[in-house]
Each structure stands twice: as structure tokens, then as C-alpha cells.
Amino acid sequence: MKVFISADMEGVTGATNWNETDKAHADYPEFREQMTAEVVAACEGALNAGVTEIVVKDAHWTGRNLIASKLPREVRLIRSWTLDPYSMMAGLDGTFHAALMTGYHSRAGSDASPLAHTITGRVVYLKINDRYASEFLINAYTAGWLRVPVVFLSGDAGSCQDAMAFLPGLTTVAVMEGTGEATSSIHPALSVERIRSGVEMALKGDVARCRVPMPQHFATEVRFRIHANARQASYFPGARLAEPHVVQFEADDYFDILRFFMFGISMTG
């Protein structure tokens, strides 16, 4: 059995300020350690469930955050960015039994985390088929496109609530909740324990319950903070400038949506 883990950082226990997730600041090492501990816990839970192969994508910022020497020996770690539309799910394919996500955060436009965003801080909100989209939703659809069930998520409470509303069979561990610029978190060691047991339970259950429902057609809408970013994104083939700050794009094939996100959002100036 083979599983894939996409690991972000803004949703690890206690992460409250952007400085704590940025290599350039003194606060970063503590949260790098916690990010690693939570990924290790997810890996241990997977191994306890009988998994024999684990691929971890370091999916935060530089893609070079996890402390590789602390991961179990069964792990293959993908660091930095492959520069393809898979982005935070790079390395995933149809051979995986299940996908998991750790350290995830609330979507742009949410008040559930002081670090809420989707893809980039340049985005005010992003919608897929009229649903406000988090990075979880974007990446869950990537897994669904590859027919890989998404069985587990850890992060802030807002991200977990949104994810369960979309995928009711999902197992989640909420490690904190946000209010204004503050967070209220459980103890870091308790987060590790709950993630380990949550992943084991999810993988020992019926993973077919967590198959992602894939629409026949995808309509996306992105509102940018700066109108010039929207103008630039509107030149992606098939995209249109609906308002000075809003770009829309539609496709039947979800991989075309991922291409739009890559060239129309991630690479805007």
C-alpha cells in the first residue's frame, strides 16, 4: 500500500504570524520542527495501518522546510518545486492508495485563520463552481482527477470544517482555531498524537468513501487585490476579464484548470 502526503505549514499547531512560516525570521525554526513532527506522525500512522511506501511533498513556500533526517526511512521526500501544474501535489499519480494533507489552512476570504489565503496573498478569493476554494479543495480535485481518495486532513478548524462539508467521509484533526489575528491551539504533542491515530484510523477504514466527486465541468473565478494582476491573468488562453479585478476561466478537464492556476495565478507579477 502506497500513500501520498502533501505538507503545508500555515496550519501546523500554533502558527499565527507570517514570520513563523518564513525562513528569513527567527521564529521559523520552532514551526519547522512542528511541521516536521506532524508529518512524522502522519507517516507513523500510515505505517501502523500497513502502508509500505510513503511519498511526502514539502508543499510550503520554498518547498524546503521539512527536516529529512527525522522522517521514517520508508519516506521518499520531494523538496522544492517541480514547476508543473500539480504544484502542492507534485509526485501524485494513480498508483497511490490514498492522499493525505497536513498543516493546511483556511481559504482566502475566510476569517478562520490569521494566515488564511489561497495560493498567494494576491488573491482576495477563488471560486470553483461557485464554491469558495481553499488549497485543500484545489488539491483534492487534483487527487480526484487521478482517482486517488483523499482520506485525511490536519490544520486549522476552519479548513477542517470546509473540507468535511465537501468530503463527508474525510478524517480531520483540527489543531487550532483562529480569531482575528490570534489562534487558540491544542498542545503540540497532543496534535502529534491525534494526527498519528487519525491517519491510522483513516487508512484502516473504507478509503472508497473518500473518493472525490468530480464535476463534468469546472468554472473558476479569481478576484485579485490588484487590477493589474487580473489583467495579466486574463491573457491566459480561454480566460476573460469579467471585472477589473476578476478573471474567469472554464474547462471540462480539471488539468486545464490547474494550468490556469499555474500560469494565471502563481506566475502573476
LINNORTA-V282643 format. One record per residue. RES is the residue in one letter. SS is DSSP state (H for helix, E for strand, L for the rest). PHI is phi in degrees with one decimal (999 if undefined). D_LAST is the distance of its C-alpha to the last C-alpha in whole Angstrom. Layout:
BEGIN
res->RES ss->SS phi->PHI d_last->D_LAST
res->RES ss->SS phi->PHI d_last->D_LAST
END
This chain:
BEGIN
res->M ss->L phi->999 d_last->41
res->K ss->E phi->-126.8 d_last->38
res->V ss->E phi->-127.9 d_last->35
res->F ss->E phi->-118.0 d_last->31
res->I ss->E phi->-122.8 d_last->30
res->S ss->E phi->-102.3 d_last->26
res->A ss->E phi->-114.8 d_last->26
res->D ss->L phi->-107.8 d_last->23
res->M ss->L phi->-125.7 d_last->24
res->E ss->L phi->-66.3 d_last->23
res->G ss->L phi->-106.9 d_last->26
res->V ss->L phi->-77.6 d_last->28
res->T ss->L phi->-54.2 d_last->31
res->G ss->L phi->87.4 d_last->31
res->A ss->L phi->-62.2 d_last->27
res->T ss->L phi->-130.7 d_last->26
res->N ss->L phi->-127.4 d_last->24
res->W ss->H phi->-57.9 d_last->20
res->N ss->H phi->-60.3 d_last->22
res->E ss->H phi->-74.5 d_last->24
res->T ss->H phi->-114.6 d_last->22
res->D ss->L phi->-119.3 d_last->20
res->K ss->L phi->-54.4 d_last->22
res->A ss->L phi->-75.8 d_last->21
res->H ss->L phi->-115.5 d_last->24
res->A ss->L phi->-66.9 d_last->28
res->D ss->L phi->-74.1 d_last->28
res->Y ss->H phi->-59.8 d_last->26
res->P ss->H phi->-55.4 d_last->29
res->E ss->H phi->-59.9 d_last->31
res->F ss->H phi->-84.2 d_last->28
res->R ss->H phi->-63.9 d_last->28
res->E ss->H phi->-62.3 d_last->32
res->Q ss->H phi->-69.2 d_last->32
res->M ss->H phi->-56.0 d_last->29
res->T ss->H phi->-63.2 d_last->31
res->A ss->H phi->-61.2 d_last->34
res->E ss->H phi->-71.7 d_last->33
res->V ss->H phi->-68.5 d_last->32
res->V ss->H phi->-57.8 d_last->35
res->A ss->H phi->-61.1 d_last->37
res->A ss->H phi->-62.5 d_last->35
res->C ss->H phi->-63.2 d_last->37
res->E ss->H phi->-64.3 d_last->40
res->G ss->H phi->-63.0 d_last->40
res->A ss->H phi->-64.5 d_last->39
res->L ss->H phi->-64.3 d_last->42
res->N ss->H phi->-63.6 d_last->45
res->A ss->L phi->-87.3 d_last->44
res->G ss->L phi->101.6 d_last->45
res->V ss->L phi->-67.8 d_last->42
res->T ss->L phi->-111.7 d_last->42
res->E ss->E phi->-141.1 d_last->38
res->I ss->E phi->-130.6 d_last->35
res->V ss->E phi->-113.0 d_last->32
res->V ss->E phi->-113.4 d_last->29
res->K ss->E phi->-100.9 d_last->25
res->D ss->E phi->-70.9 d_last->24
res->A ss->L phi->-115.2 d_last->21
res->H ss->L phi->-111.3 d_last->19
res->W ss->L phi->50.2 d_last->16
res->T ss->L phi->-76.5 d_last->17
res->G ss->L phi->73.8 d_last->20
res->R ss->L phi->-135.2 d_last->23
res->N ss->L phi->-118.5 d_last->24
res->L ss->L phi->-66.7 d_last->28
res->I ss->L phi->-89.1 d_last->31
res->A ss->H phi->-59.4 d_last->32
res->S ss->H phi->-66.3 d_last->36
res->K ss->H phi->-90.9 d_last->36
res->L ss->L phi->-79.9 d_last->35
res->P ss->L phi->-58.7 d_last->38
res->R ss->L phi->-65.8 d_last->40
res->E ss->L phi->-76.9 d_last->39
res->V ss->E phi->-89.0 d_last->35
res->R ss->E phi->-105.6 d_last->33
res->L ss->E phi->-104.7 d_last->30
res->I ss->E phi->-101.3 d_last->26
res->R ss->L phi->-109.2 d_last->24
res->S ss->L phi->61.7 d_last->20
res->W ss->L phi->-122.9 d_last->18
res->T ss->L phi->-79.7 d_last->20
res->L ss->L phi->59.1 d_last->16
res->D ss->L phi->-130.2 d_last->18
res->P ss->L phi->-64.5 d_last->18
res->Y ss->L phi->-67.7 d_last->20
res->S ss->H phi->52.0 d_last->18
res->M ss->H phi->-69.1 d_last->20
res->M ss->H phi->-111.4 d_last->23
res->A ss->L phi->-58.8 d_last->23
res->G ss->L phi->105.3 d_last->27
res->L ss->L phi->-78.4 d_last->28
res->D ss->L phi->-147.6 d_last->30
res->G ss->L phi->-72.7 d_last->33
res->T ss->L phi->-84.1 d_last->36
res->F ss->L phi->-83.5 d_last->35
res->H ss->L phi->-73.4 d_last->37
res->A ss->E phi->-164.1 d_last->35
res->A ss->E phi->-119.7 d_last->32
res->L ss->E phi->-129.6 d_last->31
res->M ss->E phi->-135.7 d_last->28
res->T ss->E phi->-125.9 d_last->29
res->G ss->E phi->68.5 d_last->27
res->Y ss->E phi->-83.4 d_last->25
res->H ss->L phi->-130.4 d_last->24
res->S ss->L phi->-69.5 d_last->24
res->R ss->L phi->-76.4 d_last->21
res->A ss->L phi->-58.1 d_last->18
res->G ss->L phi->92.2 d_last->21
res->S ss->L phi->-87.3 d_last->24
res->D ss->L phi->-106.7 d_last->26
res->A ss->L phi->-88.1 d_last->27
res->S ss->L phi->-155.9 d_last->25
res->P ss->L phi->-67.5 d_last->24
res->L ss->L phi->-110.2 d_last->21
res->A ss->L phi->-61.9 d_last->21
res->H ss->L phi->-169.2 d_last->17
res->T ss->L phi->-134.2 d_last->16
res->I ss->L phi->70.1 d_last->14
res->T ss->L phi->-151.1 d_last->11
res->G ss->L phi->-67.5 d_last->12
res->R ss->L phi->-74.0 d_last->9
res->V ss->E phi->-95.4 d_last->12
res->V ss->E phi->-78.9 d_last->15
res->Y ss->E phi->-156.3 d_last->17
res->L ss->E phi->-135.6 d_last->17
res->K ss->E phi->-120.7 d_last->21
res->I ss->E phi->-124.0 d_last->23
res->N ss->L phi->50.2 d_last->26
res->D ss->L phi->69.8 d_last->26
res->R ss->E phi->-98.7 d_last->26
res->Y ss->E phi->-61.0 d_last->23
res->A ss->L phi->-105.2 d_last->21
res->S ss->L phi->-98.9 d_last->21
res->E ss->H phi->-64.4 d_last->20
res->F ss->H phi->-58.3 d_last->24
res->L ss->H phi->-62.2 d_last->24
res->I ss->H phi->-56.6 d_last->21
res->N ss->H phi->-76.7 d_last->23
res->A ss->H phi->-64.6 d_last->27
res->Y ss->H phi->-64.6 d_last->26
res->T ss->H phi->-61.3 d_last->25
res->A ss->H phi->-62.7 d_last->28
res->G ss->H phi->-63.1 d_last->30
res->W ss->H phi->-60.7 d_last->29
res->L ss->L phi->-92.2 d_last->30
res->R ss->L phi->63.8 d_last->33
res->V ss->L phi->-108.4 d_last->33
res->P ss->L phi->-64.2 d_last->34
res->V ss->E phi->-106.0 d_last->32
res->V ss->E phi->-109.6 d_last->35
res->F ss->E phi->-149.6 d_last->34
res->L ss->E phi->-144.4 d_last->31
res->S ss->E phi->-123.5 d_last->31
res->G ss->E phi->162.5 d_last->29
res->D ss->E phi->-74.8 d_last->29
res->A ss->H phi->-61.1 d_last->32
res->G ss->H phi->-63.3 d_last->29
res->S ss->H phi->-65.0 d_last->27
res->C ss->H phi->-65.7 d_last->31
res->Q ss->H phi->-64.0 d_last->32
res->D ss->H phi->-61.9 d_last->29
res->A ss->H phi->-65.4 d_last->30
res->M ss->H phi->-69.0 d_last->34
res->A ss->H phi->-66.4 d_last->33
res->F ss->H phi->-84.3 d_last->32
res->L ss->L phi->-132.6 d_last->34
res->P ss->L phi->-59.2 d_last->37
res->G ss->L phi->-79.1 d_last->38
res->L ss->L phi->-67.2 d_last->36
res->T ss->E phi->-94.8 d_last->37
res->T ss->E phi->-128.2 d_last->35
res->V ss->E phi->-129.8 d_last->35
res->A ss->E phi->-88.5 d_last->34
res->V ss->E phi->-95.3 d_last->34
res->M ss->E phi->-166.0 d_last->33
res->E ss->E phi->-138.1 d_last->32
res->G ss->E phi->-106.3 d_last->30
res->T ss->E phi->-140.6 d_last->31
res->G ss->L phi->60.6 d_last->28
res->E ss->L phi->-94.0 d_last->27
res->A ss->E phi->-109.6 d_last->30
res->T ss->E phi->-130.5 d_last->31
res->S ss->E phi->-121.8 d_last->34
res->S ss->E phi->-120.0 d_last->35
res->I ss->L phi->-76.7 d_last->38
res->H ss->L phi->-64.9 d_last->39
res->P ss->H phi->-54.2 d_last->37
res->A ss->H phi->-67.5 d_last->40
res->L ss->H phi->-68.2 d_last->40
res->S ss->H phi->-58.0 d_last->37
res->V ss->H phi->-60.0 d_last->38
res->E ss->H phi->-62.3 d_last->41
res->R ss->H phi->-69.7 d_last->40
res->I ss->H phi->-65.7 d_last->37
res->R ss->H phi->-58.0 d_last->40
res->S ss->H phi->-70.9 d_last->42
res->G ss->H phi->-65.6 d_last->40
res->V ss->H phi->-65.5 d_last->38
res->E ss->H phi->-59.1 d_last->42
res->M ss->H phi->-63.2 d_last->43
res->A ss->H phi->-62.7 d_last->40
res->L ss->H phi->-79.2 d_last->41
res->K ss->H phi->-83.4 d_last->44
res->G ss->L phi->-87.2 d_last->44
res->D ss->L phi->-85.3 d_last->44
res->V ss->H phi->-67.3 d_last->40
res->A ss->H phi->-61.2 d_last->40
res->R ss->H phi->-66.3 d_last->40
res->C ss->H phi->-106.8 d_last->37
res->R ss->L phi->-68.8 d_last->36
res->V ss->L phi->-80.3 d_last->32
res->P ss->L phi->-70.0 d_last->33
res->M ss->L phi->-103.8 d_last->31
res->P ss->L phi->-64.6 d_last->31
res->Q ss->L phi->-74.5 d_last->32
res->H ss->L phi->-144.3 d_last->29
res->F ss->E phi->-121.3 d_last->25
res->A ss->E phi->-118.9 d_last->23
res->T ss->E phi->-113.6 d_last->20
res->E ss->E phi->-140.9 d_last->18
res->V ss->E phi->-125.4 d_last->15
res->R ss->E phi->-103.6 d_last->15
res->F ss->E phi->-94.8 d_last->11
res->R ss->L phi->-67.5 d_last->12
res->I ss->L phi->-112.9 d_last->10
res->H ss->H phi->-62.5 d_last->11
res->A ss->H phi->-65.3 d_last->9
res->N ss->H phi->-65.9 d_last->6
res->A ss->H phi->-66.0 d_last->10
res->R ss->H phi->-60.1 d_last->11
res->Q ss->H phi->-62.6 d_last->8
res->A ss->H phi->-63.9 d_last->10
res->S ss->L phi->-67.7 d_last->13
res->Y ss->L phi->-84.6 d_last->13
res->F ss->L phi->-63.2 d_last->14
res->P ss->L phi->-54.3 d_last->18
res->G ss->L phi->95.0 d_last->20
res->A ss->L phi->-80.4 d_last->17
res->R ss->E phi->-140.7 d_last->18
res->L ss->E phi->-87.1 d_last->17
res->A ss->E phi->-79.6 d_last->19
res->E ss->E phi->-144.6 d_last->18
res->P ss->L phi->-55.2 d_last->16
res->H ss->L phi->-107.3 d_last->14
res->V ss->E phi->-121.8 d_last->16
res->V ss->E phi->-119.1 d_last->15
res->Q ss->E phi->-123.8 d_last->18
res->F ss->E phi->-151.9 d_last->19
res->E ss->E phi->-131.3 d_last->22
res->A ss->E phi->-164.6 d_last->24
res->D ss->L phi->-83.2 d_last->27
res->D ss->L phi->-90.0 d_last->26
res->Y ss->H phi->-62.5 d_last->24
res->F ss->H phi->-63.4 d_last->23
res->D ss->H phi->-66.3 d_last->21
res->I ss->H phi->-63.9 d_last->19
res->L ss->H phi->-62.8 d_last->18
res->R ss->H phi->-62.6 d_last->17
res->F ss->H phi->-61.7 d_last->15
res->F ss->H phi->-61.4 d_last->14
res->M ss->H phi->-67.4 d_last->13
res->F ss->H phi->-90.9 d_last->11
res->G ss->H phi->-92.6 d_last->10
res->I ss->H phi->-118.9 d_last->9
res->S ss->H phi->-62.0 d_last->9
res->M ss->L phi->-106.3 d_last->6
res->T ss->L phi->-72.4 d_last->4
res->G ss->L phi->-74.6 d_last->0
END
